[in-house]
Amino acid sequence: MSRSPSAEDLAVLAFNVGSSSLSFKVYRHSDLLCRGKCHRVGVHGMEHSFVEVRTGELVQRVEAVFPDHLTAARHVLHLLREEGVSFDVVAHRFADGGGYFERGTVVAPETRALLDQCAPLAPLHNVAALAMIDLIQVEYPSVKQLVVFDSTFHAGLPDVARTYALPLTIARKYRKHGFHGLSYSDVLEKTTWYLGETKFKAVLLHLGTGGSSACAIVNGESVDTSMGYSPLQGLVMNTRCGDVDPGILTDLVREGYTGEDLLRMLHAESGLEGMSGGVSSDIRDLLKVEESSYDARLAIDLYVYRIVQYVGAYAAAMNGLDVLVFTDDVGLRVPEIRARICRSLGFLGGYIDATRNESADPERIEALHAEASRVRILAVPNDEERGMYAEVMELLS
């Protein structure tokens, strides 16, 4: 599809809400004018929250208090004004479109009503994105706003992977949507380019400082992913529970827990945060204290164990594994976690090289596997905002 010159001339601010971060980039003519990230948003841990901003060659790192994403967004807008960076369009990442949207959409009264209905599906992301939409509407009323969805990448999941074994009428309503699609799309494109191949069986691990998931890829298509109807399913995350026996939840309901109580507990009080007894929701903090804290060590062990389970399950479902890819903050910047995960890949013929793993640059594609490894192990940086910008350009044209 050809893009109109008027669309290319627009400066686009991409706001990317993570579970515990807020990334932002400003593009014009596909050029990156400014970028940055608010780290440890809403995180209770051992280090302060901070923001990194890069404008050209200039890099700033400033500590700031970010109790929530809205505070972080206000800080970002203030920084952009100080730097003289303007924008005509704002793109927001929405974790889940609830089946209402097949592609991104312009924020308008008729679409806003549907977006509001999607808020409970991913409260850590969607609620924050809606608050930021309202903030932009107040501070920049003439700026056009668009939403792009994380679940679009998994739209072609086979029915056997997206269906829950519930009564038929319920199962048709509640199906696996999948998340982290912007990340997986970008990483898959880079992996395909790096390998010079299009046909391979891969497991991609998006290991973030908030949400984490695994995705099974066969010949460039998503065939399964660990997050489901909501982002709660799957891996142990920073504050989310991952897989849990539904019987526990029915017991809690009998004890008097409401739906809101369960949402808060499962999304914001579980995972590493809950298991460590509130020490930290960041696995990097827990690694520092695991020798002296049984709870921290168990939290780390379960985090790794659940990832290994999914890698093994997907290798079986795909009848093989050619490539294992790590991405996002933990996947790219915590070599100890990569090493612990890969210790269990010997049965697949996968072996990590300790030296390559420790020296890997998180800003570039790195091969981590040993020479004898039959499974290629890569660390591939992700750029969700680049995918957001590309989709916005298509929508605007």
C-alpha positions, 0 to 999 in steps of 0.5 A: 500500500502506498503511503501519502506524503501527508502521512509521512510528514507527520511526527508520531509519538509511540507510547508503549505501556509495559507492565512495569515500564513506559517506552516512547519514541518519536518518528518522522519520515521513518527517522527516529527523532527521540526515544526513551523509557521509564523503568520500574514504573509502580515497582516495589523493589531495591532500586529507584525508578528512572527515565532514560531519554536519547535525543541524537547522541545525547543520553540522559538518565534521571531518577524520578518517582513513577508510582503509575503509568500516568505519572510516567506519561506526564513526565515524558510529555514534560521532557518532550516539551523541554527538548522542543520535540513536537508530535502530530499523532500519538499511537498507543499499544493496547494489549488486547482488543477483546475480539472487537478489532482485527487491526489498529483503530483511530480513537473516536467516540464509537471506538472508545466505547469498545476500548473501555470494554476491553479494559478488564482483559489486561488491567495493567496495560489497557487501563493505563493506555486509556488513562494516557489517551485521556491525558493526551486528549486534555493536553493536546486536543488537536492531536490524532490518537490511534491504538494498535493491538498486541494480539493481532500477531496471533490471529491465525492460531489454530483452533486446537491451540486457542480453544478452552475445554469448557461448555461449548457456548462458553468456549466460543466466547472465551478463546486464547487471544495471545499477547506480545505480538508487536514484540514477536513480529519484530523479533521474528523478522530480525531472526529470519533475516539473521538466519537467512531462512524462513522455514524453521521451528522456534520458541521465542521467549519475551521475558520482560520486567513486567509481563513474560510469555513464550510463543511457538513459531512454525515457518513464520506463523504463530502456532501457540503462545503461553498467554491466553484470553488474558495475560494471566495465563502461562509463565510466572511474571513479575506480579502476575501468577501465570498458570494456576489451578482454577480450583484455588480461585473457586475456593477463594470465591467461597471464602468471600473474595470478589471478582475485583479482589481476584483481579487485583491479586492475580495481576498485581500481587502474585508472581515474583512479588507475591512469592518473594513476600514483597521483597521485589517484583524484579528478578534482578533484585531477587538474584541479589538476595537468593543466597540468603532468602529461601522465598527469593530462591524459590521464586526464581526457581519457579520462574525458570522451571515454568519457562523450561516447561513451556519450551519443552511442551512447544518443542513436542507440539512442533515435533522439534526445535531449531531455534530458541530466541530470548528478547525483552529486558530480562531476556536480553540483559540477565545472562544468568537467567538465560543460562539457567533456562538452557541447562535443561535443553540438553535433551533437545541437543541445545547447549549455551556457550557460557562466554558468549552468553556473558559477553552478549551485547543487549543492543544487537543480535547475538548467537549464544549457542555452543558449536556443538548445539543442534538448537541455535540460541539467539538473543534478539533485541525487540522494537515494538514501537517500530511496529507501532509506527509502521501500522500507524502509517498504514492506517493513516494512508 
